[in-house]
Amino acid sequence: MKKIFLNSMVLFSLLANAQENMHPSPAQSNAIALTNGVIHIGNGQVIENGMVVFSNGKIVDVRPSAAIADIKVIDLKGKHVYPGIIAPATNLGLVEVSTVRASSDYAEVGDMNPNIHALFAYNTDSKVINTLRSNGILLANIVPAGGTISGTSSVVQLDAWNWEDAAYKTDNGVHFNMPLLVNRPNQFRRRSAEQVDRVKLGLDKIEETRNFFREAKAYNNEASHTAVNLKFEAVKGLFSQSQSFYVHCDLVKEMMMAVDLAKEFGFKLVIVGGSDSWIIADILKENNTAVILSQPHSLPATDDDDVDQPYKTGAALQKAGVLFTICQDEGSGYWQQRNLPFQAGTMAAYGLSKEQALTAITLSAAKILGIDGLTGSLEKGKDANIVISEGDLLDMKSSKVTQAFIQGRDINLDNKQTQLFEKYKYKYSIK
């Protein structure tokens, strides 16, 4: 009878800890000092035996470990401390099961939708979100898709009750999907005469976009309006550079067209994708263009490229002085975002130092998204978005995140996958 009771209690505890019953952590109530850890600041600096003190969700001190009184002390015993990783372009929380239409809310009908706000569709109850937190990813830029101009993205923190609580930086940029500017014959067409001139279609679409922005600029310059135009209102921030112009493209022709478009209207340009960005790194640097590299773990863009070119592109941009970060493909990789630190680790084996690779997914990502005043590094005055790992956070083999804080809140690192692991350990009596 006693054995049955104990087994029942274990099963009950497993059920009680199901993800459906998880909730965001309460605000930080007491100051905390993380001591005796290897502190990776995020800007290239490392403090071997350091401490991080934070209170009311903000970092108040980062320095070598020392005696401290009247503060809760967590002795890390040599563990590694990092800034929270940032996923810079993803449809996380907009898609739950890609094959189930009812759970996908990442694209709007129509072609020109700058007034669509991805944040409003963000689902804080997504089971995918917690799998990112357990790998050290604490913030994400939620990006819409579809059409020529998809809408605006927003940065969210990954421990919230609803999208209002999650909002970290609202409407930080407008997303433009550059049309393909290369003709690729369709093998299913029987005659060449039936082939579509995709370059012409693409150029026509770009000219349509130029006309849209010219009209929006004229609207923006008006002292008053006879009627409010929501689409033109949504891109006002582009002209003042309070928003970034995110252009999704990969090839040189497309990126050069993006640079030309941004120069015409004075937009702050960010290339998303950028497989060929290493070829024109000097031009991107000259035009102060940032790059969000997509899918570093992928094949090269063309047959002529080195097979390991995607791994080396980050080092090429770093050498040229181009501000860059990396992302999984925002259209299909929302469930793979947890691997972001390991992709940075791969780049560290192909020309970047470990601290440069870390900076790419922390401080550089924060700069590109316009949140570097709040996060991205472990510096005084910034939000206490902190990850603690027993091993190297960028190494898949040794990384083991043991604790994480978002704005000073000690967050729950449980997720559906760890719960299933514990469930079947119990089923098969594995110790």
C-alpha positions as CSV (number, residue, x, y, z in Angstrom):
1,M,0.0,0.0,0.0
2,K,2.9,2.3,0.9
3,K,4.5,1.6,-2.5
4,I,1.3,2.4,-4.4
5,F,0.9,5.7,-2.5
6,L,4.5,6.7,-3.3
7,N,4.0,5.9,-7.0
8,S,0.8,7.8,-7.0
9,M,2.5,10.8,-5.5
10,V,5.3,10.7,-8.1
11,L,2.7,10.5,-11.0
12,F,0.8,13.4,-9.4
13,S,3.9,15.6,-9.2
14,L,4.6,14.9,-12.9
15,L,1.1,15.9,-13.9
16,A,1.2,19.0,-11.6
17,N,4.3,20.2,-13.4
18,A,2.8,19.9,-16.9
19,Q,3.6,22.9,-19.1
20,E,-0.1,23.9,-19.1
21,N,0.4,24.8,-15.4
22,M,3.6,26.8,-15.9
23,H,3.3,30.5,-15.4
24,P,5.6,33.6,-15.8
25,S,7.8,34.3,-12.8
26,P,7.0,37.2,-10.5
27,A,9.0,40.4,-10.5
28,Q,12.4,40.4,-8.7
29,S,11.9,41.3,-5.0
30,N,15.4,41.0,-3.6
31,A,18.8,42.0,-4.9
32,I,20.9,39.0,-6.1
33,A,24.6,38.6,-6.5
34,L,25.9,35.9,-8.8
35,T,29.5,35.2,-7.6
36,N,32.6,33.1,-8.5
37,G,31.5,32.7,-12.1
38,V,33.2,33.1,-15.5
39,I,31.4,36.3,-16.7
40,H,31.1,36.7,-20.5
41,I,30.1,40.4,-20.8
42,G,28.9,40.1,-24.4
43,N,31.2,42.8,-25.8
44,G,34.3,40.6,-26.0
45,Q,35.4,41.0,-22.4
46,V,35.6,38.1,-19.9
47,I,36.0,38.2,-16.1
48,E,37.4,34.9,-15.0
49,N,36.2,35.0,-11.3
50,G,33.5,37.7,-11.4
51,M,30.2,38.6,-10.0
52,V,27.0,40.2,-11.3
53,V,24.7,42.1,-8.9
54,F,21.2,42.9,-10.0
55,S,18.2,44.5,-8.3
56,N,14.7,45.4,-9.5
57,G,15.4,43.7,-12.8
58,K,18.5,45.9,-13.6
59,I,22.2,45.1,-13.4
60,V,23.8,47.3,-10.8
61,D,27.4,46.0,-10.8
62,V,29.7,43.7,-12.8
63,R,33.2,43.2,-11.3
64,P,35.6,40.6,-9.9
65,S,34.1,38.6,-7.0
66,A,34.3,40.2,-3.6
67,A,32.7,39.9,-0.2
68,I,29.2,41.3,-0.2
69,A,26.6,41.7,2.6
70,D,22.8,41.9,2.9
71,I,22.2,40.5,-0.5
72,K,21.2,37.0,-1.6
73,V,24.3,35.4,-2.9
74,I,24.3,32.5,-5.4
75,D,27.8,30.9,-5.6
76,L,28.3,29.7,-9.2
77,K,31.4,27.7,-8.4
78,G,33.0,28.4,-11.8
79,K,29.9,28.2,-14.0
80,H,29.7,30.5,-17.0
81,V,27.5,33.6,-17.1
82,Y,26.2,35.1,-20.3
83,P,23.8,37.8,-21.5
84,G,20.5,36.3,-22.8
85,I,20.7,35.2,-26.4
86,I,18.5,37.1,-28.9
87,A,16.7,35.4,-31.8
88,P,16.6,38.3,-34.3
89,A,14.2,37.1,-36.9
90,T,11.6,34.3,-36.3
91,N,7.9,33.6,-36.5
92,L,8.0,32.0,-33.0
93,G,4.6,32.3,-31.3
94,L,2.9,33.0,-34.6
95,V,3.0,29.3,-35.7
96,E,2.4,26.3,-33.5
97,V,1.9,23.4,-35.9
98,S,2.8,24.5,-39.5
99,T,0.5,21.9,-41.1
100,V,-2.5,23.0,-39.0
101,R,-3.8,26.2,-40.5
102,A,-5.8,27.2,-37.4
103,S,-2.5,27.4,-35.5
104,S,-0.7,29.6,-38.1
105,D,-1.1,33.4,-37.9
106,Y,2.1,34.7,-39.4
107,A,0.9,36.1,-42.8
108,E,-1.9,38.4,-43.9
109,V,-3.8,38.3,-47.2
110,G,-2.8,41.1,-49.7
111,D,0.5,42.4,-50.9
112,M,1.2,45.7,-49.2
113,N,0.5,45.3,-45.5
114,P,2.9,47.6,-43.5
115,N,0.1,48.2,-41.0
116,I,0.0,44.6,-39.9
117,H,1.5,44.2,-36.4
118,A,3.0,40.8,-35.7
119,L,3.0,41.4,-32.0
120,F,-0.8,41.3,-31.8
121,A,-0.8,37.6,-33.0
122,Y,2.0,36.5,-30.7
123,N,1.0,33.5,-28.6
124,T,2.7,33.4,-25.2
125,D,1.3,29.9,-24.5
126,S,3.2,28.3,-27.4
127,K,5.0,25.1,-26.3
128,V,7.9,26.0,-28.5
129,I,8.9,29.1,-26.5
130,N,10.0,27.2,-23.4
131,T,12.4,25.0,-25.5
132,L,14.3,28.2,-26.4
133,R,14.6,29.5,-22.8
134,S,16.2,26.2,-21.7
135,N,19.0,26.8,-24.2
136,G,19.6,30.4,-23.2
137,I,17.5,32.3,-25.7
138,L,15.5,34.9,-23.7
139,L,14.3,37.4,-26.3
140,A,13.1,37.2,-29.9
141,N,12.2,39.5,-32.8
142,I,8.8,38.3,-34.0
143,V,8.5,38.7,-37.8
144,P,5.5,38.6,-40.1
145,A,5.6,37.0,-43.6
146,G,3.8,37.0,-46.9
147,G,3.2,39.6,-49.6
148,T,5.7,42.2,-50.7
149,I,5.6,44.3,-47.5
150,S,4.6,41.9,-44.7
151,G,4.2,44.3,-41.8
152,T,6.1,45.3,-38.7
153,S,8.1,43.1,-36.3
154,S,8.4,43.5,-32.5
155,V,10.9,42.2,-29.9
156,V,9.4,40.1,-27.1
157,Q,10.8,38.7,-23.9
158,L,10.0,35.0,-23.5
159,D,8.4,34.9,-20.1
160,A,5.0,36.6,-20.2
161,W,1.3,36.2,-19.6
162,N,0.2,37.8,-22.9
163,W,1.5,39.8,-25.8
164,E,1.2,43.1,-23.9
165,D,3.5,41.7,-21.1
166,A,5.8,40.2,-23.7
167,A,6.4,43.4,-25.6
168,Y,10.1,44.6,-25.3
169,K,10.3,46.9,-28.3
170,T,7.2,47.4,-30.3
171,D,7.2,47.9,-34.1
172,N,10.9,48.2,-34.4
173,G,10.9,47.7,-38.2
174,V,9.0,47.1,-41.5
175,H,9.7,44.0,-43.5
176,F,10.0,43.9,-47.3
177,N,10.4,40.7,-49.3
178,M,12.7,41.4,-52.2
179,P,11.4,39.8,-55.4
180,L,13.7,37.2,-57.0
181,L,15.9,38.9,-59.6
182,V,17.2,35.9,-61.5
183,N,15.4,33.7,-64.1
184,R,15.3,30.0,-63.1
185,P,13.8,27.9,-65.8
186,N,10.8,25.8,-64.8
187,Q,11.4,22.2,-65.7
188,F,7.7,21.6,-65.9
189,R,7.2,24.0,-68.7
190,R,7.2,22.3,-72.1
191,R,8.4,25.2,-74.2
192,S,10.8,28.1,-73.4
193,A,8.2,30.5,-74.7
194,E,6.0,29.6,-71.8
195,Q,8.7,30.5,-69.3
196,V,7.9,33.5,-67.1
197,D,10.4,36.4,-67.1
198,R,10.7,36.6,-63.3
199,V,13.3,39.3,-63.4
200,K,10.8,41.6,-65.2
201,L,8.1,40.7,-62.8
202,G,10.5,41.4,-59.9
203,L,11.6,44.8,-61.3
204,D,7.9,45.7,-61.7
205,K,7.2,44.8,-58.1
206,I,10.2,46.9,-56.9
207,E,8.9,49.9,-58.9
208,E,5.5,49.4,-57.4
209,T,7.2,49.5,-53.9
210,R,9.1,52.7,-54.8
211,N,5.9,54.4,-55.8
212,F,4.3,53.3,-52.5
213,F,7.2,54.8,-50.5
214,R,7.1,58.0,-52.6
215,E,3.4,58.4,-51.8
216,A,4.1,57.6,-48.2
217,K,6.8,60.3,-48.1
218,A,4.5,62.9,-49.6
219,Y,1.8,61.9,-47.1
220,N,4.3,62.2,-44.2
221,N,5.3,65.7,-45.3
222,E,1.8,66.9,-45.2
223,A,0.9,69.2,-42.3
224,S,-2.6,67.7,-42.1
225,H,-4.5,64.9,-43.8
226,T,-8.0,64.9,-45.2
227,A,-8.1,61.2,-44.4
228,V,-5.9,58.9,-42.3
229,N,-4.0,56.3,-44.4
230,L,-3.1,53.4,-42.1
231,K,-0.5,52.0,-44.5
232,F,1.3,55.3,-44.8
233,E,1.1,55.9,-41.1
234,A,2.7,52.5,-40.4
235,V,5.9,53.5,-42.3
236,K,6.5,56.9,-40.8
237,G,9.2,55.6,-38.6
238,L,11.2,54.5,-41.7
239,F,11.7,58.1,-42.8
240,S,12.8,59.3,-39.3
241,Q,14.9,56.1,-38.9
242,S,13.1,55.2,-35.6
243,Q,12.3,52.0,-37.5
244,S,14.6,49.8,-39.5
245,F,13.9,48.7,-43.1
246,Y,14.3,44.9,-43.1
247,V,14.8,43.5,-46.6
248,H,14.7,39.8,-47.0
249,C,17.0,38.7,-49.8
250,D,20.1,36.6,-50.5
251,L,21.8,37.3,-53.9
252,V,24.1,40.2,-54.7
253,K,21.7,41.8,-57.3
254,E,18.9,41.8,-54.7
255,M,21.1,43.2,-51.9
256,M,22.4,46.0,-54.2
257,M,18.8,46.8,-55.1
258,A,18.0,47.0,-51.4
259,V,20.9,49.4,-50.8
260,D,19.7,51.6,-53.7
261,L,16.2,51.6,-52.3
262,A,17.3,52.5,-48.8
263,K,19.6,55.3,-50.1
264,E,16.7,56.9,-52.1
265,F,14.5,57.3,-49.0
266,G,17.1,57.5,-46.3
267,F,16.1,54.2,-44.6
268,K,18.2,52.4,-42.0
269,L,18.8,49.1,-43.9
270,V,19.0,45.6,-42.5
271,I,19.5,42.7,-44.8
272,V,17.8,39.5,-43.6
273,G,19.2,36.3,-45.3
274,G,22.3,37.7,-46.9
275,S,23.9,34.4,-48.2
276,D,26.0,36.3,-50.6
277,S,26.7,39.2,-48.3
278,W,30.4,38.2,-48.0
279,I,30.9,39.2,-51.7
280,I,29.9,42.8,-51.2
281,A,30.9,43.2,-47.5
282,D,32.8,46.4,-48.3
283,I,29.7,48.0,-50.0
284,L,27.5,47.0,-47.0
285,K,30.0,48.6,-44.6
286,E,30.2,51.7,-46.7
287,N,26.4,52.0,-46.6
288,N,26.1,51.3,-42.9
289,T,24.0,48.2,-43.6
290,A,23.6,45.5,-41.0
291,V,23.0,41.8,-41.8
292,I,21.0,39.1,-40.2
293,L,22.5,35.9,-41.6
294,S,19.9,33.2,-42.1
295,Q,20.6,29.5,-41.7
296,P,24.4,29.3,-41.1
297,H,24.0,25.5,-41.0
298,S,23.1,25.1,-44.7
299,L,24.5,24.5,-48.2
300,P,26.1,27.4,-50.0
301,A,23.9,29.7,-52.2
302,T,25.5,28.6,-55.5
303,D,27.5,25.6,-56.8
304,D,30.6,27.7,-57.2
305,D,30.8,28.6,-53.6
306,D,32.9,26.7,-51.1
307,V,30.9,24.0,-49.3
308,D,31.7,25.6,-46.0
309,Q,31.0,29.2,-47.1
310,P,27.9,29.6,-44.9
311,Y,30.1,28.9,-41.9
312,K,32.8,31.4,-43.0
313,T,30.5,34.3,-43.9
314,G,30.3,35.6,-40.4
315,A,34.1,35.9,-40.2
316,A,34.1,37.7,-43.5
317,L,31.6,40.3,-42.3
318,Q,33.4,40.7,-39.0
319,K,36.7,41.4,-40.9
320,A,35.0,44.0,-43.1
321,G,33.4,45.7,-40.0
322,V,29.8,44.9,-40.9
323,L,27.4,44.6,-38.0
324,F,25.8,41.2,-38.2
325,T,24.0,38.5,-36.3
326,I,22.5,35.1,-37.2
327,C,19.1,33.6,-37.3
328,Q,17.3,30.4,-38.3
329,D,15.0,30.8,-41.3
330,E,12.2,32.9,-40.0
331,G,9.7,31.2,-42.3
332,S,10.2,27.6,-41.2
333,G,12.7,27.4,-38.4
334,Y,10.7,28.6,-35.4
335,W,11.1,25.2,-33.7
336,Q,14.8,25.2,-34.5
337,Q,15.6,28.5,-32.8
338,R,16.9,26.7,-29.8
339,N,20.0,25.8,-31.9
340,L,21.1,29.4,-32.4
341,P,23.9,29.3,-29.8
342,F,25.4,26.2,-31.5
343,Q,25.3,27.8,-34.9
344,A,27.3,30.7,-33.4
345,G,29.7,28.0,-32.1
346,T,30.2,26.7,-35.6
347,M,31.2,30.1,-36.8
348,A,33.7,30.3,-33.9
349,A,35.4,27.3,-35.6
350,Y,35.5,29.1,-39.0
351,G,37.2,32.4,-38.3
352,L,35.5,34.1,-35.4
353,S,36.7,34.0,-31.8
354,K,34.4,32.5,-29.2
355,E,33.7,36.0,-27.7
356,Q,33.1,37.5,-31.2
357,A,30.6,34.7,-31.9
358,L,28.9,35.3,-28.6
359,T,28.7,39.1,-29.3
360,A,27.1,38.3,-32.7
361,I,24.0,36.7,-31.0
362,T,23.9,39.1,-28.0
363,L,25.1,42.7,-28.3
364,S,25.2,42.8,-32.1
365,A,21.7,41.4,-32.3
366,A,20.6,44.0,-29.8
367,K,22.2,46.9,-31.8
368,I,20.5,45.7,-35.0
369,L,17.1,45.5,-33.3
370,G,17.5,48.9,-31.5
371,I,17.5,47.5,-27.9
372,D,21.2,47.7,-27.0
373,G,20.4,50.4,-24.5
374,L,18.4,47.8,-22.6
375,T,20.1,44.4,-23.2
376,G,22.7,42.5,-25.1
377,S,25.6,42.7,-22.6
378,L,26.1,42.4,-18.9
379,E,26.7,46.1,-18.1
380,K,25.5,48.4,-15.4
381,G,22.1,49.9,-16.0
382,K,20.9,47.2,-18.5
383,D,18.1,44.7,-17.8
384,A,19.2,41.6,-15.9
385,N,18.7,39.2,-18.8
386,I,21.2,36.5,-17.7
387,V,22.0,32.9,-18.6
388,I,24.0,30.5,-16.4
389,S,25.6,27.4,-17.9
390,E,27.7,24.6,-16.5
391,G,29.7,24.5,-19.8
392,D,30.3,26.5,-22.9
393,L,26.9,27.9,-24.0
394,L,28.0,27.7,-27.7
395,D,29.1,24.1,-27.5
396,M,26.3,21.5,-28.0
397,K,28.2,18.9,-26.1
398,S,29.0,20.8,-22.9
399,S,26.2,23.4,-22.8
400,K,23.9,22.9,-19.9
401,V,21.8,25.9,-18.8
402,T,21.1,25.6,-15.1
403,Q,19.4,29.0,-14.4
404,A,18.2,32.1,-16.3
405,F,16.8,35.5,-15.4
406,I,14.7,37.8,-17.6
407,Q,14.6,41.3,-16.2
408,G,15.8,39.9,-12.9
409,R,13.0,37.2,-12.7
410,D,14.3,33.7,-12.0
411,I,12.5,31.8,-14.8
412,N,11.3,28.2,-15.0
413,L,13.5,26.3,-17.5
414,D,11.1,23.4,-17.7
415,N,9.5,22.5,-21.1
416,K,7.4,19.9,-22.8
417,Q,10.4,17.9,-23.9
418,T,12.0,17.7,-20.5
419,Q,8.6,16.7,-19.1
420,L,8.2,13.9,-21.6
421,F,11.7,12.8,-20.7
422,E,10.8,12.6,-17.0
423,K,7.5,10.9,-17.8
424,Y,9.0,8.0,-19.7
425,K,11.9,7.7,-17.2
426,Y,9.1,7.0,-14.7
427,K,7.3,4.6,-17.1
428,Y,10.4,2.4,-17.5
429,S,11.7,2.9,-14.0
430,I,14.9,4.5,-15.2
431,K,16.9,6.2,-12.4
